[in-house]
């Protein structure tokens, strides 16, 4: 007993060590992610700093150019006094010349007399206007005023230069500070612990309200509450010794807020209706078709683009058998059939009962035509090649029976859009075995016939007003025909229904996605509420959701 106890303790210790190692691995992975994020941020900061350096270089060049221009203007100012002197001299010379011209043009006042000896004496009186004293005085005053204004402007320019120099020093200091911030020498984040505490308190209050609204324990909410408590403790610790980590905590708070909002949204959304029991029709019809689920590529390879596949449609599942029947490259003839006892065998290509002899080249009438095949109660039902007959091929030994579908169109006369040679489409649902087809008498519109799989006969038939080639596919659910059409290359729509119980036709709009532009062999299985389809060599399924029964 003691040996067993010690062995159990050792196992527990090993398990604990494994858990600790896993936790350390997770922590290392988180640290690696954080390092990668920091590296990316550093690279971004380096790029930004390079751009700012280029901008600073450009500003320096511009400052150098402005300095050169200022030096040139100073030289011009230094040359102005000499230029003014030269101008004054030239002006005086011009004025003197003007005075001489005026003097020569005016009349002179002169008198003369002769003395006793016969000598002539002349007296000449020059007028006062010979030299323009008034104009010269006006010129002196103007020159004096001009000199004063020039000196005032020079003083202003010197004061502006001093101001610009001061601002340049301030810009240099700011540049140095920004470079230090970029290199991480200074912290430029303004910390506000009080605001952070308020945010944490608000999140705690929201989590408490969410716990109360759920009326019970919830693992996700409890995890959120524990995490926000840990963050609150960390914030109090950082306030005392490490304020820089507030940025990291704020990111975590934002992430928690997002998760909390998601939880609130999920809690407030209406719950989906309860699932309908398989095999029953206690629902209000189809409500939604899920996104396509890509199962795998067919066993025969990518060259087999068209075909059909599915699960045994008889209620109870026919022991859960599956079939795969791709068409030949012509998209018409079906020669190969592959059966699987379970879904896992289908996925693993395992233990297949490979019925390679649906037909032989010597007897093509046994071959299938088009993708309207179905497995029902361990029998394959399909349109016999090049005829309006329906073939029933026993799954176990290949025993074949035929029946003629009277007046049914065939050989691609009224096939579906985007799917050739599917004139006769076999379907199964909660009510049994069906065949969907058309004929000339009904102008190519849908015809639905209920079949007895035991007697292999048609028991009842309904005609509709919907043109069959306008639809891309059709299937039966609880005795109701649903037809689809293409809205675009990525979206299909259930647009029409016909209820065989009431004879009522309805227009619908239930869109659903499709991975490729076209698909074939669309059929419904009542055992799992799935749609099975074949597209571009791949096997596809859809989940069908039904509306609850209206009160």
MOUR-V522005 format. One record per residue. N is the residue number from 1. RES is the residue in one letter. PSI is psi in whole degrees, -180 to 180 (* if undefined). Layout:
BEGIN
N:RES:PSI
N:RES:PSI
END
This chain:
BEGIN
1:X:-41
2:X:-38
3:X:-40
4:X:-40
5:X:-47
6:X:-38
7:X:-41
8:X:-40
9:X:-41
10:X:-41
11:X:-44
12:X:-42
13:X:-41
14:X:-43
15:X:-42
16:X:-42
17:X:-38
18:X:-45
19:X:-42
20:X:-41
21:X:-42
22:X:-42
23:X:-42
24:X:-38
25:X:-45
26:X:-42
27:X:-41
28:X:-42
29:X:-42
30:X:-43
31:X:-37
32:X:-45
33:X:-42
34:X:-40
35:X:-42
36:X:-41
37:X:-42
38:X:-38
39:X:-44
40:X:-42
41:X:-41
42:X:-42
43:X:-42
44:X:-42
45:X:-38
46:X:-44
47:X:-44
48:X:-40
49:X:-37
50:X:-43
51:X:-42
52:X:-37
53:X:-43
54:X:-43
55:X:-40
56:X:-41
57:X:-42
58:X:-42
59:X:-37
60:X:-43
61:X:-43
62:X:-41
63:X:-41
64:X:-42
65:X:-42
66:X:-37
67:X:-43
68:X:-42
69:X:-40
70:X:-41
71:X:-41
72:X:-41
73:X:-36
74:X:-44
75:X:-41
76:X:-39
77:X:-39
78:X:-32
79:X:-11
80:X:-45
81:X:-44
82:X:-40
83:X:-38
84:X:-40
85:X:-46
86:X:-39
87:X:-38
88:X:-43
89:X:-45
90:X:-40
91:X:-42
92:X:-41
93:X:-43
94:X:-39
95:X:-40
96:X:-41
97:X:-40
98:X:-39
99:X:-41
100:X:-41
101:X:-36
102:X:-39
103:X:-41
104:X:-27
105:X:-14
106:X:157
107:X:137
108:X:139
109:X:113
110:X:145
111:X:153
112:X:154
113:X:160
114:X:131
115:X:-170
116:X:-29
117:X:0
118:X:17
119:X:138
120:X:129
121:X:130
122:X:138
123:X:121
124:X:127
125:X:113
126:X:141
127:X:157
128:X:-20
129:X:13
130:X:-45
131:X:126
132:X:81
133:X:-39
134:X:-40
135:X:-36
136:X:-40
137:X:-42
138:X:-40
139:X:-40
140:X:-44
141:X:-45
142:X:-41
143:X:-39
144:X:-44
145:X:-40
146:X:-41
147:X:-40
148:X:-46
149:X:-37
150:X:-43
151:X:-39
152:X:-43
153:X:-37
154:X:-40
155:X:-43
156:X:-42
157:X:-42
158:X:-41
159:X:-39
160:X:-39
161:X:-39
162:X:-43
163:X:-45
164:X:-39
165:X:-41
166:X:-45
167:X:-35
168:X:-40
169:X:-41
170:X:-42
171:X:-38
172:X:-43
173:X:-42
174:X:-39
175:X:-43
176:X:-42
177:X:-42
178:X:-41
179:X:-39
180:X:-40
181:X:-40
182:X:-37
183:X:-2
184:X:13
185:X:-25
186:X:158
187:X:122
188:X:11
189:X:125
190:X:116
191:X:138
192:X:85
193:X:-32
194:X:-43
195:X:-39
196:X:-41
197:X:-39
198:X:-42
199:X:-43
200:X:-41
201:X:-39
202:X:-41
203:X:-41
204:X:-43
205:X:-40
206:X:-39
207:X:-40
208:X:-43
209:X:-40
210:X:-40
211:X:-41
212:X:-36
213:X:-25
214:X:-13
215:X:46
216:X:179
217:X:147
218:X:126
219:X:-42
220:X:-44
221:X:-42
222:X:-39
223:X:-43
224:X:-42
225:X:-42
226:X:-40
227:X:-41
228:X:-32
229:X:-42
230:X:-40
231:X:-39
232:X:-42
233:X:-42
234:X:-39
235:X:-42
236:X:-38
237:X:-43
238:X:-31
239:X:-27
240:X:-32
241:X:-12
242:X:87
243:X:-21
244:X:-25
245:X:0
246:X:-32
247:X:-45
248:X:-43
249:X:-38
250:X:-37
251:X:-42
252:X:-37
253:X:-42
254:X:-40
255:X:-41
256:X:-39
257:X:-41
258:X:-43
259:X:-38
260:X:-41
261:X:-40
262:X:-41
263:X:-43
264:X:-42
265:X:-42
266:X:-37
267:X:-32
268:X:-21
269:X:149
270:X:142
271:X:146
272:X:157
273:X:153
274:X:147
275:X:147
276:X:139
277:X:136
278:X:138
279:X:-7
280:X:164
281:X:33
282:X:70
283:X:174
284:X:24
285:X:179
286:X:131
287:X:-39
288:X:150
289:X:131
290:X:176
291:X:154
292:X:141
293:X:117
294:X:110
295:X:-60
296:X:174
297:X:150
298:X:156
299:X:-33
300:X:-14
301:X:178
302:X:-18
303:X:-17
304:X:84
305:X:-30
306:X:153
307:X:-164
308:X:157
309:X:169
310:X:-172
311:X:153
312:X:124
313:X:-6
314:X:143
315:X:128
316:X:-14
317:X:-4
318:X:45
319:X:19
320:X:28
321:X:152
322:X:155
323:X:156
324:X:122
325:X:84
326:X:152
327:X:162
328:X:177
329:X:-20
330:X:-5
331:X:21
332:X:-54
333:X:133
334:X:113
335:X:-29
336:X:140
337:X:134
338:X:127
339:X:149
340:X:141
341:X:-20
342:X:168
343:X:-38
344:X:-39
345:X:-37
346:X:-45
347:X:-35
348:X:4
349:X:45
350:X:140
351:X:50
352:X:135
353:X:93
354:X:101
355:X:86
356:X:-14
357:X:57
358:X:-36
359:X:170
360:X:162
361:X:-24
362:X:-17
363:X:81
364:X:-9
365:X:-19
366:X:-17
367:X:159
368:X:158
369:X:122
370:X:-178
371:X:18
372:X:40
373:X:157
374:X:148
375:X:119
376:X:117
377:X:48
378:X:28
379:X:136
380:X:127
381:X:130
382:X:166
383:X:121
384:X:145
385:X:132
386:X:38
387:X:172
388:X:18
389:X:153
390:X:128
391:X:139
392:X:112
393:X:119
394:X:129
395:X:-32
396:X:-51
397:X:1
398:X:14
399:X:132
400:X:138
401:X:151
402:X:151
403:X:149
404:X:129
405:X:102
406:X:131
407:X:7
408:X:138
409:X:149
410:X:-177
411:X:48
412:X:27
413:X:-50
414:X:59
415:X:173
416:X:156
417:X:140
418:X:10
419:X:107
420:X:155
421:X:29
422:X:52
423:X:-36
424:X:119
425:X:116
426:X:136
427:X:158
428:X:151
429:X:-162
430:X:-24
431:X:-8
432:X:-147
433:X:137
434:X:158
435:X:132
436:X:129
437:X:-165
438:X:173
439:X:175
440:X:-36
441:X:-30
442:X:16
443:X:31
444:X:7
445:X:162
446:X:138
447:X:135
448:X:129
449:X:134
450:X:135
451:X:150
452:X:113
453:X:-18
454:X:-50
455:X:-10
456:X:53
457:X:161
458:X:129
459:X:-30
460:X:150
461:X:143
462:X:141
463:X:152
464:X:177
465:X:8
466:X:127
467:X:123
468:X:-44
469:X:-11
470:X:-14
471:X:155
472:X:-28
473:X:168
474:X:154
475:X:167
476:X:138
477:X:117
478:X:41
479:X:12
480:X:129
481:X:130
482:X:127
483:X:145
484:X:161
485:X:162
486:X:126
487:X:-39
488:X:-168
489:X:-12
490:X:-3
491:X:132
492:X:159
493:X:132
494:X:113
495:X:-10
496:X:146
497:X:152
498:X:121
499:X:116
500:X:-19
501:X:-38
502:X:-15
503:X:15
504:X:134
505:X:142
506:X:149
507:X:134
508:X:170
509:X:89
510:X:91
511:X:153
512:X:157
513:X:158
514:X:140
515:X:-28
516:X:171
517:X:-37
518:X:154
519:X:161
520:X:172
521:X:33
522:X:122
523:X:151
524:X:144
525:X:121
526:X:-12
527:X:-20
528:X:5
529:X:46
530:X:152
531:X:135
532:X:136
533:X:160
534:X:126
535:X:124
536:X:40
537:X:4
538:X:152
539:X:131
540:X:147
541:X:156
542:X:147
543:X:135
544:X:127
545:X:133
546:X:151
547:X:145
548:X:157
549:X:128
550:X:142
551:X:*
END
